[in-house]
Amino acid sequence: PARSVTRSVASNDVFAPVSIRASGTQLEVAKQTPHGGTLVDLILKSDAEKEAAVAKTTKSLQLSPRQLCDVELIMNGGFSPITGFMDEATYKSVVDDLALPDGLIFGLPVVFDTDDEDLSPGDIVLLKDGDRNIATVEFTDKFLPNKAYETLKCYGTSEIEHPGSLMVATERGKYYMGGKITGLDLPVRDFPCKTPAEVRETLPDDVDVVAFQCRNPVHRAHYELFTRALDDPLIGENGVVLVHPTCGPTQADDIPGVVRYKTYEVLKEETKNDRTRWEYLPYSMHMAGPREAIQHMMIRKNFGCTHFIIGRDMAGSKSSITGEDYYGAYDAQDLAREKGPELGVIPVPSLNLVYTEEEGYVTADEAKEKKLNEKKLSGTKFRQMLRGGEDIPEWFAFKSVVAVLRENN
């Protein structure tokens, strides 16, 4: 019932879902309603329950880093309302329609992949990370996906020069399997990842919460961008920003998650203020552009966010051969604006900020209008300077972040 209430209200008033309260439930803790109406929590609480769940299993499997992220977000409610890996019907619905079979919007399929010929529907398998028991899965079906079609629909291309298509073609197994997850224990990570319920408990319940997603170290322009977003007319008075970086697998040439986490921690200390909150997300990036923007908005909705900052070419990627962008600079913003009312999350387009000698960070339009002198430093040049031990200008990067990057280079 909760799901249909949220969606029928959402269709009439884009702002309605963010103010619904469900008395006496977890929903009271934050302003935003979980996706589908109920926050999923599949983690067993007692040792006896966990032992009984493990006793039902007949096999055990080690999870890949990407699978581990997916299992964690299924069992902690980050992927609410789903309660397991998608079966073939659900997978096809999400690939084709950007929605679950009941019509609820969902950005990208969440699948369990395997090359194991012996795994069968009906098997109950223990999923492990090293020696740690993470979850059990009761498989419901096994199917051969059309990977070329999946990547074309989800990433806009099936070329393996796209990092997401490359991942699906070369990292994922031959078969996908649907299955119901029972959570045992969250993974132990170098970066602490609170559950959606835990994050909601820390958020104010009477103001807007705007999420900022990133997968790289935060430099000055990013910081200016998410702090200034709080002044956007779309965001109510006294709103807070949740900086929520993904620390799982991304594309091959990104800085490792553990190093990124260290940069975020030093910056959190340096820029401490009550309107900026920091948490970490165990999510593996697909670099899927517009569709991934929807996935990020949906996940942050489950974490209690009402708004989401959408940058230029969000979750975008370039061809590994030609260097050409796979998505237009505003494709993600356009899809987010189209789907935001249905999703119940308000997209906040990020400002296009530039640094000027005269006035520091201003919008590109203002710099042009006032004929200000812009200063630029490309990511490639920054990495060269970092490796070469050169001084990095403070207008570009925080000294504390640069120090961490140099220590871990």
ABEGO torsion letter per residue (X at the ends): XAAAAAAAAAAABAAAAAABBBBGBAAAABABBBBGGBBBBABBABAAAAAAAAAABABBBBBBAAAAAAAAAAAAGAAOABABBBBAAAAAAAAAAGBBAAGBBBABBBBBBBABAABBBGBBBBBBBEABBABBBBBABBBBBBAAAAAAAAAGBABAABAAAAAAAAABBABBBBBBBBBABBBBBABBBBBAAAAAAABBAABBBBBBBBABBBBAAAAAAAAAAAABAABBBGBBBBBBBBABBBBAABBBAAAAAAAAAAAAAAABBAABBBBBBBBBBAGAEAAAAAAAAAAAAAAGBABBBBBBGBGBBBBAAAGBBABBAAAAAAAAAAAAAAAGBBBBBBBBBBBBAAAEBBBAAAAAAAGBBBBBBBAAAAAAAAAAGBBBBAAABBAAAAAAAAAAX
